[in-house]
Amino acid sequence: MSDTSKPAPLYAKREPIFPRRVKGFYRTLKWWVLILTLGVYYITPWIRWDRGPFLPDQAVLIDLANRRFYFFWIEIWPHEFYFVAGLLIMAGLGLFLFTAALGRVWCGYTCPQTVWTDLFILVERWIEGDRNARVRLWNAPWTARKWRLRITKWAVWLLIGVATGGAWVFYFADAPTLLADLVTLQANPVAYITVAILTATTFVFGGLMREQVCIYMCPWPRIQGAMMDEGTLTVGYRHWRGEPRGKLRDTPEGDCIDCMACVNVCPTGIDIRDGQQMECITCALCIDACDDVMAKIGRPRGLIDYLALSDEPAETAGVKPRPAWRHVLRPRTVVYTSLWAAIGAGLIFALFIRPDIDLTVAPVRNPTYVTLADGSVRNTYDIRLRNKHGDARVFQISVTSPDRLSIELEGQDENRVLVDPDSTTLQRVYVTARPDNPAAEADTTDVRFWVEDLLSGERAYNDNVFNGKDAE
């Protein structure tokens, strides 16, 4: 009789996964992607870009203190956040596009969790050995050798985590200055807290949790089903060719000799021969492993390959399937590409037509207008002038309307304002209509405020209204 005194556990204990080293096209591609992505991440904050004496010379900088984002020659101001929103939309559409065309290639190649996990596994392999050696070490008792290898591995992981957290904070301040402050313990506590948090998460996610992040924490495996269809190219197993499987010595009818090479290299520990699974990140390492085995036993490569479900009936019947480009160029992917390109073109167009000077006008509503001693009507406005140049500029403010109005700037002569480089200035402006001016008695009168850069001659305007006595 079975023992029912203890309830069944709610959670299964994690079975550690020790991927075997593999060589091949996709493994080489992943190495190059790893080098490129980590190189961009770690090196970018140190790239210098000369913007003149009044602006930061860091090529990529998220300046939260001044609410600016610098990307080489591009400077994004707070009111231009639509550029960031557009880039986020493009990123989402790009993810949909690649998933519809090639499955979870983002997860398998460029996802930060995948990249750092690959790096941590590489360190683990260097220190502890390949798969069999790591399995033996895992099952071995805690000896001095095991402690030495584990501490060495954890120390290298920790250094990678510190470098990861340090690189992140360098995007938010001048990198050389912040590094000196961090080393001399003079940096803001927020910097140390951020580095500590990112160090811990990188260590835990990339070193300890690994595939559990992809399987249990990441929402994308649950969403990807809506982005894929039977025409999507994704990693799959040719059942019609591989089955029935058997050991090589038994002369199997199928090409699969059940060597488990595809399982042993899988970073999430699945068997691709069981069909499409949520845990598969489409890293294609099983393709390299299987192709290597097929080459050794003299059988055709491609038992595991990038496949489309819609091609399975044709391949089973011995008919040549559709070419890969026809799977990539489908109505869904064309729509995604068109939307992605349209948004990108719109952002580029908006980037090139945006002015280097700008103004916003806010009427003072309390009171709506003031009647002066001579019967004139005066409205008050707060004008915010924005100078995007790298040097100080003198702006002249004027107003035009169907009825002639006079303008006066508080604290300024000749209606001119000096605006510091790459900054904004708030200027109070008074607009007056004389007693005999129709605008003084009217409800509202359309007015247009103009600002002119006296150095370059560039102009900008803002449309508003002038309130007369009938506005009551």
C-alpha positions in Angstrom: 0.0 0.0 0.0 1.3 3.5 -0.9 2.1 6.0 1.8 -0.5 8.8 1.6 0.5 10.5 4.9 2.6 13.1 3.0 1.0 15.4 0.4 2.4 15.5 -3.0 4.9 18.4 -3.5 3.5 21.3 -5.4 6.9 22.0 -7.2 9.3 19.5 -8.7 12.9 19.9 -7.8 15.0 21.4 -10.6 17.0 19.0 -12.6 20.3 20.7 -13.4 21.2 21.0 -17.1 24.8 20.7 -18.4 24.8 21.4 -22.1 27.6 19.7 -24.0 30.0 21.6 -26.2 29.1 21.5 -29.9 30.7 22.9 -33.1 28.9 24.0 -36.2 27.4 26.8 -38.2 24.8 27.9 -35.6 27.1 27.6 -32.7 29.6 29.8 -34.5 26.8 32.3 -35.4 25.9 32.4 -31.7 29.5 33.1 -30.7 29.6 36.1 -33.1 26.3 37.4 -31.9 27.6 37.1 -28.3 30.8 39.0 -29.1 28.9 41.7 -31.0 26.1 42.3 -28.4 28.4 42.2 -25.4 30.9 44.4 -27.2 28.2 47.0 -28.0 26.9 46.9 -24.4 30.3 47.2 -22.6 32.1 49.6 -25.1 29.3 52.0 -26.1 29.5 54.2 -22.9 33.2 54.9 -23.6 32.7 56.2 -27.1 33.4 59.9 -27.2 31.5 62.4 -29.4 32.5 66.1 -29.6 29.4 68.3 -29.2 31.2 71.5 -28.3 32.1 73.1 -24.9 28.6 73.2 -23.4 27.3 69.7 -24.1 28.5 66.2 -22.9 31.0 64.4 -25.1 29.7 60.9 -24.5 28.3 59.4 -27.7 25.3 57.6 -26.0 24.1 59.2 -22.8 20.7 59.2 -21.0 21.0 62.4 -19.1 18.2 62.2 -16.5 19.2 65.3 -14.6 18.7 67.5 -17.7 16.1 65.2 -19.2 18.0 64.6 -22.4 18.9 61.6 -24.5 22.1 61.8 -26.6 22.8 59.3 -29.4 25.9 60.4 -31.4 24.7 63.5 -33.4 21.1 63.1 -32.3 19.7 64.9 -29.2 16.2 64.0 -27.9 14.4 66.5 -25.7 11.6 65.7 -23.3 8.9 67.0 -25.6 10.3 64.8 -28.3 9.6 61.5 -26.5 7.6 60.4 -29.5 10.9 59.4 -31.0 11.5 57.0 -28.1 7.9 55.7 -28.4 8.4 55.2 -32.1 11.6 53.2 -31.5 9.8 51.0 -29.0 6.9 50.3 -31.4 9.5 49.4 -34.1 11.2 47.1 -31.6 7.8 45.4 -31.0 7.0 45.0 -34.7 10.5 43.7 -35.3 10.0 41.1 -32.7 6.7 40.1 -34.2 8.3 40.0 -37.7 11.2 37.8 -36.8 9.0 35.5 -34.7 6.5 35.1 -37.6 9.3 34.4 -40.0 11.8 32.4 -38.0 10.3 31.5 -34.7 12.0 32.5 -31.4 15.3 33.6 -33.0 15.4 36.6 -30.6 15.3 34.2 -27.7 17.9 31.9 -29.2 20.5 34.5 -30.3 20.1 38.0 -28.9 18.0 37.9 -25.8 20.2 39.2 -22.9 19.3 36.1 -20.8 20.6 33.9 -23.6 23.7 35.9 -24.2 24.8 36.1 -20.6 23.8 32.4 -19.9 26.0 31.4 -22.9 28.9 33.5 -21.4 28.4 31.9 -17.9 28.3 28.4 -19.4 31.5 29.1 -21.3 33.2 30.1 -18.0 31.8 27.0 -16.3 33.2 24.8 -19.1 36.6 26.4 -19.0 36.9 25.8 -15.2 35.0 22.6 -14.6 35.2 20.8 -18.0 32.7 19.7 -20.5 29.4 18.0 -19.9 30.5 14.7 -18.4 33.0 16.3 -16.1 30.4 18.8 -14.9 27.9 16.0 -14.2 30.5 14.1 -12.2 31.4 17.2 -10.3 27.8 17.9 -9.5 27.2 14.4 -8.1 30.6 14.3 -6.2 30.8 15.1 -2.5 32.1 18.4 -1.4 35.8 18.0 -1.4 38.6 20.6 -1.5 38.8 20.3 -5.2 35.1 20.9 -5.7 35.1 23.9 -3.4 38.1 25.3 -5.3 36.4 24.9 -8.7 33.1 26.3 -7.5 34.6 29.3 -5.8 36.7 30.1 -8.8 33.7 29.8 -11.1 31.5 32.0 -8.8 34.3 34.6 -8.6 34.5 34.9 -12.4 30.7 35.1 -12.6 30.7 37.8 -9.9 33.2 39.8 -11.9 31.0 39.5 -15.0 28.0 40.7 -12.9 29.9 43.7 -11.6 31.0 44.6 -15.1 27.4 44.3 -16.3 26.0 46.5 -13.6 28.9 49.0 -14.0 28.4 49.2 -17.7 24.7 50.0 -17.2 25.2 53.0 -14.9 27.8 54.4 -17.3 24.9 55.1 -19.8 23.5 57.6 -17.3 26.5 59.7 -16.5 29.9 60.6 -18.0 31.6 57.2 -17.9 35.2 58.2 -17.0 34.1 60.5 -14.3 31.6 58.0 -12.8 34.2 55.3 -12.9 36.7 57.4 -10.9 33.9 58.3 -8.4 33.0 54.6 -8.0 36.6 53.6 -7.4 37.2 56.4 -4.9 33.8 55.8 -3.2 32.6 59.3 -4.1 29.7 58.3 -6.4 26.1 58.8 -5.5 24.6 55.9 -3.4 22.1 55.2 -6.2 25.0 54.2 -8.5 26.3 51.6 -6.0 22.7 50.3 -5.3 22.1 49.9 -9.1 25.4 48.1 -9.7 24.7 45.8 -6.7 21.2 44.9 -7.9 22.3 44.3 -11.5 25.3 42.3 -10.3 23.0 40.1 -8.2 20.5 39.6 -11.0 23.1 38.8 -13.6 24.8 36.3 -11.3 21.5 34.6 -10.3 19.7 34.7 -13.7 22.7 33.8 -15.9 24.6 31.5 -13.5 22.0 29.8 -11.3 18.5 30.0 -12.8 19.4 29.9 -16.5 16.7 28.0 -18.4 14.2 28.6 -15.6 14.0 32.3 -16.5 13.0 31.4 -20.1 10.6 28.7 -19.0 8.9 30.2 -16.0 9.6 33.9 -15.8 9.6 35.2 -19.4 6.1 35.8 -20.9 7.3 35.6 -24.5 7.0 31.7 -24.7 3.3 32.1 -23.9 2.8 34.9 -26.5 4.8 33.4 -29.4 2.0 31.0 -30.4 0.0 34.0 -31.6 2.9 35.2 -33.7 3.6 31.9 -35.4 1.7 29.8 -37.9 2.2 26.7 -40.0 4.4 28.6 -42.5 6.9 29.8 -39.8 10.4 28.4 -40.2 11.5 27.0 -36.8 13.7 24.2 -35.5 12.1 20.8 -36.0 12.7 17.1 -36.4 11.9 15.2 -39.6 9.9 12.3 -38.1 9.3 10.8 -41.5 13.0 10.3 -42.0 14.2 9.6 -38.4 11.6 7.1 -37.3 11.6 4.3 -36.3 14.7 5.2 -34.5 17.2 2.7 -32.9 20.8 2.2 -32.0 23.3 2.1 -34.9 24.3 -1.4 -34.1 20.7 -2.6 -34.5 20.6 -1.1 -38.1 17.6 1.1 -37.5 15.1 1.8 -40.3 15.1 5.5 -39.6 18.1 7.8 -39.7 17.9 8.6 -35.9 20.2 6.4 -34.0 18.9 7.7 -30.6 22.4 9.0 -29.6 20.8 11.8 -27.5 23.3 14.4 -29.0 20.4 16.8 -29.6 19.3 16.5 -26.0 22.7 16.8 -24.5 23.5 20.2 -26.2 20.1 21.7 -25.5 20.4 24.6 -23.0 16.8 24.1 -21.8 17.1 20.3 -21.6 14.3 19.3 -24.1 14.1 16.6 -26.7 13.3 18.3 -30.0 12.2 14.9 -31.4 9.0 15.3 -29.2 7.8 18.1 -31.5 7.4 21.8 -30.9 7.6 22.8 -27.2 7.3 26.0 -25.3 10.7 25.5 -23.7 12.5 25.6 -27.1 14.3 28.9 -27.7 15.3 28.0 -31.3 19.0 28.3 -30.7 19.6 25.6 -33.3 22.4 23.9 -31.4 20.6 20.6 -31.8 20.9 21.1 -35.6 24.7 21.3 -35.3 24.9 18.3 -33.0 22.7 16.1 -35.2 24.4 17.2 -38.4 27.8 16.2 -36.9 26.4 12.7 -36.0 24.9 12.3 -39.5 28.2 13.2 -41.1 30.0 10.6 -38.9 27.6 7.7 -39.8 27.4 8.6 -43.5 23.8 9.8 -43.6 22.4 13.1 -45.0 22.4 16.1 -42.8 19.2 17.9 -42.0 17.4 15.4 -39.8 16.9 18.3 -37.5 16.7 21.6 -39.3 14.7 24.8 -39.8 11.4 23.5 -41.0 7.8 24.7 -41.6 4.9 22.6 -40.5 3.2 23.2 -43.8 6.0 21.4 -45.6 5.8 18.2 -43.6 3.1 16.5 -45.8 5.1 17.3 -49.0 8.3 16.0 -47.5 6.6 12.9 -46.2 5.3 12.2 -49.8 8.7 12.8 -51.2 7.8 16.1 -52.9 10.3 19.0 -52.8 9.1 21.6 -50.2 8.7 25.3 -50.9 11.9 27.3 -50.8 12.8 29.1 -47.5 12.3 32.6 -49.0 8.6 31.8 -49.7 8.1 31.0 -46.0 9.8 34.3 -45.0 7.9 36.4 -47.5 4.3 35.8 -46.5 1.4 38.2 -46.2 1.9 38.5 -42.4 5.6 39.2 -42.6 5.1 41.7 -45.5 2.5 43.6 -43.3 4.9 43.7 -40.3 7.8 44.8 -42.6 5.7 47.5 -44.2 4.5 48.9 -40.8 8.0 48.7 -39.4 9.5 50.6 -42.4 6.7 53.2 -42.4 7.3 54.1 -38.8 11.1 54.2 -39.3 10.7 56.4 -42.3 8.4 58.7 -40.4 10.8 59.0 -37.5 13.7 59.8 -39.9 11.6 62.4 -41.7 10.6 64.0 -38.3 14.2 64.0 -37.2 15.4 65.9 -40.2 12.6 68.5 -40.3 12.6 69.4 -36.6 13.8 73.0 -36.0 16.8 74.0 -33.9 14.7 76.6 -32.2 11.2 76.1 -30.7 8.7 77.9 -28.5 5.6 77.2 -26.5 3.1 79.9 -25.5 0.9 79.7 -22.4 -1.6 82.5 -21.8 -1.9 83.7 -18.2 -5.6 83.1 -17.4 -5.8 84.9 -14.1 -6.9 87.4 -15.1 -7.8 86.8 -18.7 -7.0 90.4 -19.6 -6.2 93.7 -17.9 -7.7 97.1 -18.7 -5.0 99.8 -18.4 -5.6 103.4 -17.3 -5.8 104.7 -20.9 -8.4 102.1 -21.8 -6.0 99.7 -23.6 -6.4 96.0 -23.1 -3.4 93.8 -22.2 -2.9 90.1 -22.2 0.0 88.3 -20.5 1.7 85.2 -21.9 4.5 83.0 -20.7 6.7 82.0 -23.7 9.2 79.1 -23.3 12.1 79.5 -25.7 14.1 76.4 -26.6 17.7 76.8 -28.0 19.0 73.5 -29.4 22.3 74.9 -30.6 25.6 74.3 -28.9 26.2 78.1 -28.4 24.2 81.0 -26.9 21.7 82.7 -29.3 19.8 86.0 -29.2 16.1 85.5 -30.1 13.8 88.3 -31.1 10.1 87.9 -30.3 7.3 89.5 -32.3 3.6 89.1 -32.8 1.3 89.4 -35.9 -2.5 89.5 -36.0 -5.3 91.0 -38.3 -5.3 94.0 -35.9 -2.1 95.7 -35.0 -0.9 94.8 -31.5 2.1 95.9 -29.5 4.4 93.6 -27.6 6.6 94.1 -24.6 9.0 91.7 -22.9 9.4 91.8 -19.2 12.9 92.8 -18.2 14.2 92.9 -21.8 15.0 95.7 -24.3 14.2 95.6 -28.0 12.1 92.4 -27.5 15.2 90.3 -27.6 16.1 87.4 -25.3 19.5 85.7 -24.8 19.1 81.9 -24.5 21.9 79.8 -23.2 23.2 76.9 -25.3 21.1 73.8 -25.3 18.7 75.1 -22.8 15.3 76.7 -22.4 14.3 80.1 -21.0 10.9 81.2 -19.8 10.0 84.8 -20.8 6.9 86.7 -19.8 5.4 88.7 -22.6 2.8 91.5 -22.6 0.6 92.1 -25.7 -1.5 95.2 -25.8 -4.4 96.5 -27.9 -5.0 100.3 -27.8 -8.6 101.5 -27.1 -9.3 102.2 -30.7 -8.1 98.8 -31.8 -11.0 96.4 -32.7 -9.1 93.6 -30.8 -9.7 95.5 -27.5 -13.5 95.2 -27.8 -13.7 91.8 -29.6 -14.2 88.4 -28.0 -10.9 86.8 -29.2 -8.5 87.7 -31.9 -6.1 85.2 -33.6 -2.4 86.1 -33.0 0.8 84.5 -34.1 4.0 84.7 -32.0 7.2 84.6 -33.9 10.7 83.9 -32.6 13.7 84.6 -34.8 17.3 83.5 -34.3 19.2 86.7 -35.1 22.4 84.7 -36.0 21.0 82.2 -38.4 17.8 83.9 -39.4 15.8 80.7 -38.5 12.2 81.4 -37.4 9.5 79.5 -35.6 6.0 80.4 -34.6 3.1 79.5 -32.3 -0.6 80.4 -32.9 -2.7 81.7 -30.0 -5.5 84.1 -29.2 -5.8 87.6 -27.7 -8.7 88.1 -25.4 -10.7 91.4 -25.6 -13.4 92.9 -23.3 -16.1 90.7 -24.9 -14.3 87.6 -23.7 -16.1 88.0 -20.4 
